[in-house]
Amino acid sequence: MKWSNCTQAEAQEAYDYAKSRYKGAAEEYLYNKKKIDSCYSAYSGMASRTEETRSEKLSFERRIAEMEDIIRLLSDGGMVDSAVEEANNAAKAAEDALAQSIVCSGVNSPPLSSIFRCPTVSENSYSLTALNELKKEKARLEQALAEVNAKLNALELEVQQLTSQINSLAAEQSRLSRQMNACSFEMNHYKKYT
């Protein structure tokens, strides 16, 4: 069949064929649009859950870092033990200075280093219990962080899959739109001859 100078029957047949193709593409276009809308809705919910999970992850990481700082302070050789050692050394120095300044027979200087002695973290049961509880809590938080990371990875994978699906559907919509435009052009052309 020729594009121009076709018979009325040929034009009608070409018009009907183009109309049928247009109708099929339009139905598919509307069906695809519903799928895209559904994907966007799922994507929006997934993106919201992903952001909430990221926020939860940051909260766990911040809490773990704070716990690590406190544990570092309370651990053997940490700042608390260093401060205790300084206090004990100061008490010993005061005792020595007092012993040198009292020069009486039969009068002993008071044992300041034992009276004012501060126990280290490992020597104080309350401090040691607190340190152990902090370590347990840190381990619990690290386990929760691992679970949140797994959840976040799964959500990010789903978001990637939805993005890929949306892109694929958008490309199909573009193709269907071009097909409908071409069919519409053919229908307008052949309508002149019918």
MDAnalysis code that builds the backbone (N, CA, C; Angstrom):
import MDAnalysis as mda
import numpy as np

u = mda.Universe.empty(582, n_residues=194, atom_resindex=np.repeat(np.arange(194), 3), trajectory=True)
u.add_TopologyAttr("name", ["N", "CA", "C"] * 194)
u.add_TopologyAttr("resid", np.arange(1, 195))
u.add_TopologyAttr("resname", ["MET", "LYS", "TRP", "SER", "ASN", "CYS", "THR", "GLN", "ALA", "GLU", "ALA", "GLN", "GLU", "ALA", "TYR", "ASP", "TYR", "ALA", "LYS", "SER", "ARG", "TYR", "LYS", "GLY", "ALA", "ALA", "GLU", "GLU", "TYR", "LEU", "TYR", "ASN", "LYS", "LYS", "LYS", "ILE", "ASP", "SER", "CYS", "TYR", "SER", "ALA", "TYR", "SER", "GLY", "MET", "ALA", "SER", "ARG", "THR", "GLU", "GLU", "THR", "ARG", "SER", "GLU", "LYS", "LEU", "SER", "PHE", "GLU", "ARG", "ARG", "ILE", "ALA", "GLU", "MET", "GLU", "ASP", "ILE", "ILE", "ARG", "LEU", "LEU", "SER", "ASP", "GLY", "GLY", "MET", "VAL", "ASP", "SER", "ALA", "VAL", "GLU", "GLU", "ALA", "ASN", "ASN", "ALA", "ALA", "LYS", "ALA", "ALA", "GLU", "ASP", "ALA", "LEU", "ALA", "GLN", "SER", "ILE", "VAL", "CYS", "SER", "GLY", "VAL", "ASN", "SER", "PRO", "PRO", "LEU", "SER", "SER", "ILE", "PHE", "ARG", "CYS", "PRO", "THR", "VAL", "SER", "GLU", "ASN", "SER", "TYR", "SER", "LEU", "THR", "ALA", "LEU", "ASN", "GLU", "LEU", "LYS", "LYS", "GLU", "LYS", "ALA", "ARG", "LEU", "GLU", "GLN", "ALA", "LEU", "ALA", "GLU", "VAL", "ASN", "ALA", "LYS", "LEU", "ASN", "ALA", "LEU", "GLU", "LEU", "GLU", "VAL", "GLN", "GLN", "LEU", "THR", "SER", "GLN", "ILE", "ASN", "SER", "LEU", "ALA", "ALA", "GLU", "GLN", "SER", "ARG", "LEU", "SER", "ARG", "GLN", "MET", "ASN", "ALA", "CYS", "SER", "PHE", "GLU", "MET", "ASN", "HIS", "TYR", "LYS", "LYS", "TYR", "THR"])
u.atoms.positions = np.array([
    [0.841, -1.167, 0.000],
    [0.000, 0.000, 0.000],
    [0.889, 1.234, 0.000],
    [0.435, 2.231, -0.684],
    [1.198, 3.460, -0.809],
    [0.808, 4.428, 0.297],
    [1.774, 5.278, 0.658],
    [1.534, 6.290, 1.673],
    [0.567, 7.338, 1.144],
    [0.741, 7.700, -0.098],
    [-0.178, 8.661, -0.708],
    [-0.828, 7.995, -1.925],
    [-1.931, 8.559, -2.375],
    [-2.694, 8.035, -3.518],
    [-3.126, 6.587, -3.282],
    [-3.607, 6.291, -2.087],
    [-4.101, 4.938, -1.825],
    [-5.614, 4.934, -2.050],
    [-6.154, 3.760, -2.243],
    [-7.603, 3.653, -2.453],
    [-8.298, 3.871, -1.117],
    [-9.595, 4.082, -1.205],
    [-10.365, 4.312, 0.015],
    [-10.342, 3.069, 0.892],
    [-10.420, 1.892, 0.317],
    [-10.404, 0.638, 1.076],
    [-9.034, 0.456, 1.755],
    [-7.958, 0.748, 1.008],
    [-6.614, 0.634, 1.586],
    [-6.429, 1.644, 2.723],
    [-6.937, 2.839, 2.516],
    [-6.828, 3.879, 3.540],
    [-7.610, 3.473, 4.793],
    [-8.801, 2.898, 4.585],
    [-9.619, 2.469, 5.721],
    [-8.921, 1.342, 6.477],
    [-8.347, 0.414, 5.740],
    [-7.623, -0.709, 6.364],
    [-6.411, -0.189, 7.149],
    [-5.647, 0.732, 6.578],
    [-4.475, 1.307, 7.248],
    [-4.907, 2.122, 8.466],
    [-6.016, 2.853, 8.309],
    [-6.531, 3.656, 9.426],
    [-6.946, 2.738, 10.582],
    [-7.705, 1.690, 10.269],
    [-8.157, 0.745, 11.307],
    [-6.972, 0.064, 11.997],
    [-5.943, -0.295, 11.221],
    [-4.760, -0.934, 11.790],
    [-4.026, 0.029, 12.726],
    [-3.874, 1.282, 12.299],
    [-3.207, 2.289, 13.128],
    [-4.027, 2.570, 14.383],
    [-5.347, 2.602, 14.253],
    [-6.227, 2.833, 15.394],
    [-6.127, 1.687, 16.395],
    [-6.077, 0.460, 15.870],
    [-5.944, -0.719, 16.731],
    [-4.612, -0.681, 17.486],
    [-3.535, -0.344, 16.801],
    [-2.215, -0.239, 17.438],
    [-2.221, 0.879, 18.477],
    [-2.875, 2.000, 18.138],
    [-2.952, 3.128, 19.071],
    [-3.693, 2.707, 20.338],
    [-4.816, 2.024, 20.159],
    [-5.632, 1.593, 21.296],
    [-4.840, 0.628, 22.184],
    [-4.136, -0.321, 21.593],
    [-3.313, -1.267, 22.361],
    [-2.208, -0.555, 23.125],
    [-1.544, 0.385, 22.462],
    [-0.462, 1.133, 23.113],
    [-1.019, 1.997, 24.246],
    [-2.197, 2.595, 24.025],
    [-2.800, 3.451, 25.053],
    [-3.186, 2.637, 26.286],
    [-3.745, 1.444, 26.069],
    [-4.098, 0.575, 27.204],
    [-2.842, 0.172, 27.973],
    [-1.825, -0.190, 27.232],
    [-0.562, -0.573, 27.861],
    [0.051, 0.628, 28.597],
    [-0.063, 1.804, 28.032],
    [0.455, 3.032, 28.642],
    [-0.229, 3.287, 29.987],
    [-1.563, 3.167, 30.016],
    [-2.311, 3.378, 31.257],
    [-1.966, 2.316, 32.307],
    [-1.819, 1.063, 31.857],
    [-1.447, -0.019, 32.773],
    [-0.057, 0.251, 33.366],
    [0.857, 0.658, 32.508],
    [2.226, 0.980, 32.949],
    [2.223, 2.158, 33.926],
    [1.352, 3.146, 33.660],
    [1.289, 4.314, 34.530],
    [0.872, 3.898, 35.937],
    [-0.069, 2.980, 36.037],
    [-0.486, 2.487, 37.356],
    [0.678, 1.781, 38.049],
    [1.442, 1.005, 37.280],
    [2.604, 0.313, 37.850],
    [3.655, 1.321, 38.330],
    [3.884, 2.361, 37.550],
    [4.859, 3.389, 37.945],
    [4.387, 4.101, 39.211],
    [3.088, 4.449, 39.259],
    [2.560, 5.111, 40.457],
    [2.723, 4.228, 41.688],
    [2.470, 2.938, 41.513],
    [2.635, 1.981, 42.610],
    [4.100, 1.912, 43.042],
    [5.006, 1.895, 42.074],
    [6.443, 1.854, 42.377],
    [6.886, 3.121, 43.105],
    [6.385, 4.282, 42.654],
    [6.745, 5.536, 43.321],
    [6.236, 5.556, 44.762],
    [5.041, 5.033, 44.972],
    [4.489, 4.965, 46.326],
    [5.364, 4.059, 47.200],
    [5.727, 2.890, 46.673],
    [6.599, 1.970, 47.415],
    [7.964, 2.606, 47.648],
    [8.466, 3.300, 46.642],
    [9.775, 3.956, 46.746],
    [9.755, 5.013, 47.853],
    [8.691, 5.789, 47.901],
    [8.566, 6.834, 48.916],
    [8.581, 6.230, 50.319],
    [7.815, 5.166, 50.519],
    [7.791, 4.495, 51.822],
    [9.139, 3.883, 52.165],
    [9.772, 3.282, 51.165],
    [11.079, 2.650, 51.369],
    [12.142, 3.699, 51.675],
    [12.101, 4.821, 50.981],
    [13.077, 5.893, 51.223],
    [12.901, 6.454, 52.635],
    [11.660, 6.578, 53.082],
    [11.386, 7.062, 54.430],
    [11.932, 6.090, 55.475],
    [11.681, 4.793, 55.270],
    [12.202, 3.781, 56.203],
    [13.727, 3.750, 56.171],
    [14.308, 3.964, 55.001],
    [15.772, 3.979, 54.883],
    [16.350, 5.135, 55.686],
    [15.742, 6.307, 55.592],
    [16.229, 7.461, 56.353],
    [16.093, 7.237, 57.857],
    [14.973, 6.644, 58.270],
    [14.785, 6.334, 59.696],
    [15.859, 5.351, 60.167],
    [16.159, 4.364, 59.340],
    [17.167, 3.366, 59.701],
    [18.549, 3.996, 59.749],
    [18.847, 4.901, 58.820],
    [20.137, 5.607, 58.850],
    [20.262, 6.433, 60.135],
    [19.182, 7.088, 60.515],
    [19.182, 7.876, 61.746],
    [19.404, 6.973, 62.960],
    [18.752, 5.820, 62.955],
    [18.927, 4.848, 64.033],
    [20.378, 4.358, 64.075],
    [20.960, 4.126, 62.911],
    [22.353, 3.681, 62.828],
    [23.283, 4.737, 63.424],
    [23.087, 6.005, 63.059],
    [23.912, 7.087, 63.593],
    [23.783, 7.191, 65.110],
    [22.578, 6.989, 65.609],
    [22.358, 7.035, 67.050],
    [23.144, 5.925, 67.748],
    [23.081, 4.714, 67.200],
    [23.849, 3.599, 67.780],
    [25.343, 3.875, 67.717],
    [25.818, 4.384, 66.589],
    [27.252, 4.666, 66.442],
    [27.703, 5.730, 67.448],
    [26.870, 6.749, 67.650],
    [27.212, 7.810, 68.604],
    [27.253, 7.251, 70.032],
    [26.256, 6.435, 70.377],
    [26.215, 5.849, 71.716],
    [27.399, 4.911, 71.943],
    [27.767, 4.138, 70.942],
    [28.912, 3.238, 71.071],
    [30.192, 4.040, 71.263],
    [30.345, 5.126, 70.510],
    [31.541, 5.968, 70.645],
    [31.613, 6.561, 72.053],
    [30.464, 6.997, 72.594],
    [30.449, 7.540, 73.951],
    [30.833, 6.468, 74.970],
    [30.305, 5.253, 74.771],
    [30.650, 4.138, 75.664],
    [32.147, 3.841, 75.601],
    [32.691, 3.837, 74.391],
    [34.125, 3.567, 74.234],
    [34.959, 4.606, 74.969],
    [34.532, 5.870, 74.914],
    [35.256, 6.928, 75.624],
    [35.246, 6.677, 77.128],
    [34.078, 6.332, 77.659],
    [33.969, 6.090, 79.105],
    [34.770, 4.847, 79.497],
    [34.666, 3.787, 78.692],
    [35.426, 2.561, 78.982],
    [36.922, 2.847, 78.957],
    [37.352, 3.654, 77.998],
    [38.775, 4.018, 77.907],
    [39.207, 4.769, 79.168],
    [38.356, 5.652, 79.676],
    [38.668, 6.386, 80.902],
    [38.797, 5.453, 82.109],
    [37.912, 4.433, 82.177],
    [37.870, 3.544, 83.338],
    [38.805, 2.344, 83.235],
    [39.342, 2.065, 82.069],
    [40.191, 0.883, 81.889],
    [41.518, 1.054, 82.618],
    [42.210, -0.079, 82.832],
    [43.522, -0.047, 83.482],
    [44.442, 0.899, 82.732],
    [45.063, 1.803, 83.473],
    [45.967, 2.779, 82.866],
    [45.242, 3.952, 82.236],
    [43.916, 4.003, 82.393],
    [43.133, 5.102, 81.825],
    [43.280, 6.366, 82.658],
    [42.524, 7.378, 82.277],
    [42.635, 8.675, 82.953],
    [42.198, 8.605, 84.415],
    [41.208, 7.768, 84.734],
    [40.765, 7.657, 86.125],
    [41.894, 7.075, 86.971],
    [42.523, 5.999, 86.494],
    [43.645, 5.411, 87.229],
    [44.812, 6.393, 87.337],
    [45.049, 7.174, 86.289],
    [46.117, 8.179, 86.335],
    [45.825, 9.236, 87.395],
    [44.565, 9.684, 87.466],
    [44.178, 10.677, 88.465],
    [44.280, 10.095, 89.876],
    [43.887, 8.836, 90.032],
    [43.998, 8.166, 91.333],
    [45.463, 8.070, 91.739],
    [46.320, 7.708, 90.799],
    [47.751, 7.595, 91.087],
    [48.321, 8.956, 91.492],
    [47.906, 10.018, 90.808],
    [48.371, 11.365, 91.171],
    [47.920, 11.724, 92.581],
    [46.679, 11.411, 92.921],
    [46.163, 11.712, 94.266],
    [46.926, 10.918, 95.328],
    [47.162, 9.644, 95.051],
    [47.903, 8.805, 96.000],
    [49.344, 9.302, 96.155],
    [49.955, 9.713, 95.046],
    [51.323, 10.251, 95.115],
    [51.354, 11.559, 95.914],
    [50.316, 12.389, 95.749],
    [50.245, 13.646, 96.504],
    [50.093, 13.360, 97.997],
    [49.275, 12.361, 98.349],
    [49.107, 11.996, 99.763],
    [50.425, 11.473, 100.332],
    [51.139, 10.692, 99.548],
    [52.440, 10.164, 99.995],
    [53.440, 11.307, 100.166],
    [53.453, 12.258, 99.245],
    [54.357, 13.405, 99.345],
    [54.017, 14.240, 100.574],
    [52.729, 14.428, 100.856],
    [52.312, 15.181, 102.042],
    [52.732, 14.448, 103.314],
    [52.588, 13.137, 103.315],
    [53.008, 12.337, 104.474],
    [54.507, 12.481, 104.715],
    [55.291, 12.383, 103.636],
    [56.744, 12.525, 103.759],
    [57.111, 13.920, 104.258],
    [56.460, 14.944, 103.744],
    [56.755, 16.321, 104.160],
    [56.387, 16.520, 105.627],
    [55.247, 15.970, 106.042],
    [54.821, 16.090, 107.434],
    [55.777, 15.337, 108.355],
    [56.249, 14.171, 107.944],
    [57.173, 13.370, 108.758],
    [58.489, 14.109, 108.949],
    [58.913, 14.852, 107.957],
    [60.175, 15.594, 108.072],
    [60.004, 16.841, 108.940],
    [58.789, 17.361, 108.998],
    [58.600, 18.579, 109.779],
    [58.318, 18.288, 111.255],
    [57.915, 17.092, 111.615],
    [57.703, 16.738, 113.020],
    [58.976, 16.062, 113.528],
    [59.606, 16.690, 114.500],
    [60.865, 16.156, 115.009],
    [60.739, 15.970, 116.525],
    [59.823, 15.121, 116.925],
    [59.658, 14.808, 118.348],
    [59.839, 13.323, 118.534],
    [60.545, 12.975, 119.613],
    [60.713, 11.556, 119.853],
    [59.405, 11.005, 120.407],
    [59.037, 9.861, 119.943],
    [57.836, 9.198, 120.405],
    [56.573, 9.661, 119.712],
    [56.669, 10.659, 118.825],
    [55.483, 11.133, 118.094],
    [55.689, 10.781, 116.626],
    [54.807, 9.958, 116.166],
    [54.881, 9.563, 114.751],
    [53.923, 10.439, 113.939],
    [54.309, 10.713, 112.720],
    [53.395, 11.469, 111.851],
    [52.286, 10.538, 111.381],
    [51.102, 11.083, 111.155],
    [49.985, 10.218, 110.720],
    [50.259, 9.641, 109.332],
    [49.776, 8.431, 109.073],
    [49.998, 7.788, 107.775],
    [49.015, 8.346, 106.729],
    [49.285, 9.531, 106.235],
    [48.368, 10.189, 105.292],
    [48.161, 9.377, 104.015],
    [49.214, 8.716, 103.542],
    [49.075, 7.974, 102.275],
    [48.093, 6.818, 102.404],
    [47.975, 6.219, 103.577],
    [46.999, 5.132, 103.733],
    [45.620, 5.677, 104.096],
    [45.593, 6.808, 104.848],
    [44.296, 7.388, 105.221],
    [43.580, 7.957, 103.992],
    [44.321, 8.656, 103.143],
    [43.714, 9.306, 101.974],
    [43.877, 8.498, 100.682],
    [44.279, 7.249, 100.799],
    [44.505, 6.432, 99.606],
    [43.207, 6.240, 98.824],
    [43.277, 6.460, 97.513],
    [42.130, 6.246, 96.610],
    [42.334, 4.903, 95.915],
    [41.289, 4.086, 95.875],
    [41.434, 2.811, 95.154],
    [41.334, 3.035, 93.641],
    [42.037, 2.216, 92.885],
    [41.935, 2.278, 91.423],
    [40.608, 1.647, 91.010],
    [40.291, 1.756, 89.746],
    [39.026, 1.208, 89.239],
    [38.954, -0.290, 89.518],
    [40.030, -1.008, 89.261],
    [40.015, -2.461, 89.464],
    [39.960, -2.837, 90.943],
    [40.349, -1.919, 91.854],
    [40.310, -2.189, 93.288],
    [38.954, -1.836, 93.900],
    [38.170, -1.005, 93.233],
    [36.875, -0.575, 93.747],
    [35.787, -1.416, 93.081],
    [35.047, -2.173, 93.895],
    [34.052, -3.096, 93.317],
    [32.948, -2.356, 92.562],
    [32.560, -1.182, 93.026],
    [31.506, -0.424, 92.340],
    [31.988, 0.065, 90.967],
    [33.209, 0.572, 90.953],
    [33.772, 1.049, 89.682],
    [33.967, -0.107, 88.717],
    [34.434, -1.232, 89.231],
    [34.658, -2.410, 88.389],
    [33.341, -2.939, 87.833],
    [32.302, -2.951, 88.676],
    [30.976, -3.383, 88.218],
    [30.461, -2.441, 87.137],
    [30.638, -1.140, 87.351],
    [30.201, -0.159, 86.350],
    [30.936, -0.369, 85.034],
    [32.240, -0.610, 85.099],
    [33.030, -0.851, 83.887],
    [32.533, -2.089, 83.148],
    [32.282, -3.166, 83.896],
    [31.788, -4.403, 83.265],
    [30.411, -4.216, 82.653],
    [29.546, -3.458, 83.322],
    [28.207, -3.186, 82.771],
    [28.305, -2.336, 81.499],
    [29.222, -1.392, 81.502],
    [29.425, -0.575, 80.296],
    [29.893, -1.447, 79.126],
    [30.778, -2.378, 79.401],
    [31.268, -3.283, 78.346],
    [30.140, -4.154, 77.813],
    [29.260, -4.627, 78.710],
    [28.102, -5.431, 78.274],
    [27.168, -4.599, 77.404],
    [26.907, -3.371, 77.859],
    [26.011, -2.490, 77.096],
    [26.604, -2.158, 75.735],
    [27.902, -1.948, 75.692],
    [28.573, -1.672, 74.414],
    [28.433, -2.869, 73.471],
    [28.613, -4.068, 74.001],
    [28.463, -5.285, 73.176],
    [27.026, -5.405, 72.661],
    [26.047, -5.083, 73.523],
    [24.643, -5.135, 73.104],
    [24.375, -4.117, 72.000],
    [24.915, -2.911, 72.164],
    [24.733, -1.870, 71.153],
    [25.411, -2.250, 69.837],
    [26.565, -2.876, 69.906],
    [27.255, -3.308, 68.684],
    [26.448, -4.372, 67.954],
    [25.801, -5.272, 68.714],
    [24.937, -6.285, 68.091],
    [23.737, -5.610, 67.425],
    [23.136, -4.646, 68.130],
    [21.997, -3.923, 67.557],
    [22.420, -3.143, 66.315],
    [23.624, -2.569, 66.339],
    [24.138, -1.843, 65.176],
    [24.330, -2.785, 63.988],
    [24.822, -3.988, 64.251],
    [25.001, -4.965, 63.165],
    [23.644, -5.304, 62.538],
    [22.619, -5.444, 63.375],
    [21.269, -5.737, 62.866],
    [20.728, -4.561, 62.050],
    [20.968, -3.355, 62.533],
    [20.511, -2.163, 61.809],
    [21.248, -2.050, 60.477],
    [22.542, -2.355, 60.471],
    [23.307, -2.317, 59.214],
    [22.759, -3.317, 58.209],
    [22.415, -4.522, 58.669],
    [21.841, -5.533, 57.774],
    [20.500, -5.049, 57.222],
    [19.692, -4.462, 58.100],
    [18.382, -3.931, 57.679],
    [18.570, -2.806, 56.661],
    [19.539, -1.928, 56.928],
    [19.811, -0.805, 56.024],
    [20.284, -1.302, 54.663],
    [21.162, -2.295, 54.648],
    [21.638, -2.863, 53.378],
    [20.485, -3.455, 52.581],
    [19.576, -4.166, 53.270],
    [18.415, -4.756, 52.588],
    [17.513, -3.659, 52.016],
    [17.291, -2.605, 52.794],
    [16.453, -1.501, 52.318],
    [17.092, -0.796, 51.119],
    [18.390, -0.571, 51.188],
    [19.075, 0.092, 50.080],
    [19.024, -0.759, 48.814],
    [19.117, -2.076, 48.972],
    [19.009, -2.977, 47.819],
    [17.609, -2.898, 47.216],
    [16.587, -2.875, 48.077],
    [15.209, -2.755, 47.577],
    [14.998, -1.416, 46.862],
    [15.583, -0.353, 47.411],
    [15.462, 0.968, 46.776],
    [16.124, 0.938, 45.399],
    [17.290, 0.289, 45.298],
    [17.968, 0.172, 43.999],
    [17.103, -0.602, 43.006],
    [16.502, -1.691, 43.469],
    [15.656, -2.492, 42.591],
    [14.431, -1.696, 42.130],
    [13.830, -0.946, 43.063],
    [12.682, -0.116, 42.687],
    [13.085, 0.973, 41.702],
    [14.248, 1.571, 41.920],
    [14.733, 2.607, 41.009],
    [14.939, 2.029, 39.619],
    [15.521, 0.851, 39.564],
    [15.736, 0.177, 38.279],
    [14.400, -0.122, 37.600],
    [13.448, -0.605, 38.388],
    [12.121, -0.921, 37.832],
    [11.432, 0.350, 37.332],
    [11.532, 1.433, 38.085],
    [10.919, 2.704, 37.672],
    [11.563, 3.199, 36.380],
    [12.885, 3.109, 36.300],
    [13.578, 3.539, 35.080],
    [13.150, 2.705, 33.881],
    [13.016, 1.401, 34.091],
    [12.588, 0.510, 33.006],
    [11.166, 0.859, 32.562],
    [10.285, 1.072, 33.534],
    [8.903, 1.425, 33.196],
    [8.832, 2.784, 32.519],
    [9.666, 3.724, 32.930],
    [9.680, 5.057, 32.297],
    [10.142, 4.949, 30.851],
    [11.138, 4.090, 30.600],
    [11.608, 3.889, 29.225],
    [10.489, 3.271, 28.379],
    [9.761, 2.335, 28.961],
    [8.638, 1.709, 28.249],
    [7.542, 2.744, 27.986],
    [7.278, 3.632, 28.955],
    [6.288, 4.685, 28.750],
    [6.694, 5.589, 27.587],
    [7.960, 5.903, 27.526],
    [8.462, 6.749, 26.446],
    [8.260, 6.061, 25.095],
    [8.566, 4.760, 25.052],
    [8.391, 4.003, 23.810],
    [6.916, 3.965, 23.409],
    [6.027, 3.715, 24.377],
    [4.598, 3.656, 24.091],
    [4.064, 5.016, 23.638],
    [4.577, 6.077, 24.242],
    [4.166, 7.422, 23.848],
    [4.559, 7.707, 22.398],
    [5.782, 7.312, 22.030],
    [6.219, 7.500, 20.638],
    [5.349, 6.671, 19.687],
    [5.019, 5.453, 20.111],
    [4.181, 4.598, 19.273],
    [2.795, 5.218, 19.095],
    [2.218, 5.765, 20.167],
    [0.901, 6.393, 20.063],
    [0.961, 7.617, 19.156],
    [2.031, 8.398, 19.262],
    [2.176, 9.567, 18.393],
    [2.277, 9.148, 16.929],
    [3.043, 8.085, 16.672],
    [3.186, 7.603, 15.289],
    [1.844, 7.096, 14.758],
    [1.120, 6.361, 15.601],
    [-0.192, 5.846, 15.178],
    [-1.173, 6.988, 14.932],
    [-1.119, 7.980, 15.791],
    [-1.996, 9.144, 15.634],
    [-1.686, 9.872, 14.323],
    [-0.400, 9.992, 14.024],
    [0.002, 10.628, 12.775],
    [-0.529, 9.838, 11.575],
    [-0.376, 8.493, 11.627],
    [-0.876, 7.653, 10.529],
    [-2.391, 7.761, 10.409],
    [-3.090, 7.755, 11.558],
    [-4.550, 7.849, 11.522],
    [-4.986, 9.171, 10.878],
    [-4.325, 10.257, 11.243],
    [-4.662, 11.571, 10.646],
    [-4.389, 11.565, 9.134],
    [-3.300, 10.914, 8.750],
    [-2.958, 10.867, 7.322],
    [-4.000, 10.064, 6.531],
    [-4.338, 8.881, 6.992],
    [-5.232, 8.000, 6.227],
    [-6.688, 8.447, 6.310],
    [-7.008, 9.246, 7.328],
    [-8.390, 9.725, 7.450],
    [-8.766, 10.593, 6.256],
    [-7.776, 11.282, 5.664],
    [-8.037, 12.124, 4.490],
    [-8.571, 11.294, 3.321],
    [-8.135, 10.048, 3.243],
    [-8.455, 9.211, 2.081],
    [-9.701, 8.378, 2.288],
    [-10.283, 8.403, 3.486],
    [-11.476, 7.581, 3.719],
    [-12.748, 8.331, 3.471],
])
